[in-house]
Amino acid sequence: MSGLGRAVIAGLVVGSMLCACGTDASDPDSASDVAGRVEVGEGRHLYLDCRGEGSPTVVLQSGFGNAGDIWELSETDSPAVQPALAETTRVCAYDRPGSLVTTTTVEDGKVSDSGRTEPARSDQVPMPRDPAEVVAELHELLDAAGEAGPYLLVGHSMGGPLQALFAATYPDETAGLVLVDAPMPELRDSVTPDQWELIAHPKLAPGTYPEEYIAESYSMDMLLDEVEAAGPLPSVPVAVLVRGREEPMPDPPPENADDYQALAAAWPRAQAAFAASLPDAELTTVPGTTHHIQNQRPDAVVDAVDKVRNRAKG
């Protein structure tokens, strides 16, 4: 799977194929459910998929390497996160430039990875990127598509600190925050420089995307520095979901094996420390899961969103 953690370390990319429908998401005459490319200035377009009705609008931010289709995949009998949430509220996912869509096969109602990846449906941009620009770009995308706040922000892995930065940047438009196995500043502070370096500069594994494609890359130090510089999060309910078991590391280099193990062990402890630092945060460890909780236990993510939404209304 892609994303920070296993995806960055193992270089595997897993997701699912969203319907790349031809609907223009910025067309005010289009149906309530939209999936298409939206112009965000200077002729550049981003792919956006929004469904359902209700407020606050849930905005899904994928982990490193994953396009918005990752929220369409369920490895269980439970519905995937995006369609499940669309039953009760408005929910939007998008393709971050440089990410990858993973094609899938559906047999007997089960969605499985076909082993092939495709470039994101959003236009390419130079890399590496400033995370603050990514946050501003998402805000512009939602505005251009007419998707008004307040927003309940959900972020998996690297998408977690990106959504935290969004919340700190646009506090009046943030109704709540759900972090799904996300590395926050507490993780960097709790490991050695060598251990942190293993995930500090995530890049997609060579061979998982076309040569001419500009794959996404980031500095995690820049992202976490910007999260810390943005100041405290707005006073909104927060849910923190943590993996229930240690992420397996396939054949780590012998010289780094101890560092990988230390990083994996520190990951859940750091999330607990982050949750403890907030006045209205709930920490939930999801049994049996590794890094991609949203695919292994989509019901747990949906339940966390519902609880945050109810707390926000209360």
Buried (B, 14 or more C-beta within 10 A) or exposed (E): BBBBBBBBBBBBBBBBBBEBEEBBBBEEEEEEBBBBBBBBEEEBBBBBBBBBEBBBBBBBBBBBBBBBBBBBBBBEEBBBBBBBBBEBBBBBBBBBBBBBBBBBEEEEEEBEBEEBBBBBBBBBBEEBBEBBEBBBBBBBBBBBBEBEBBBBBBBBBBBBBBBBBBBBBBBEBBBBBBBBBBBBBBBBEBBEEEBBBBBBBBBBBEEBBEEEBBBBBBBBEBBBBBBBEBEEBBEBBBBBBBBBEEBEBEEBEEEBEEBBBBBBEBBBEBBBBBBEEBEBBBBBBBEEBBBBBBBBBBBBBBBBBBBBBEBBEE
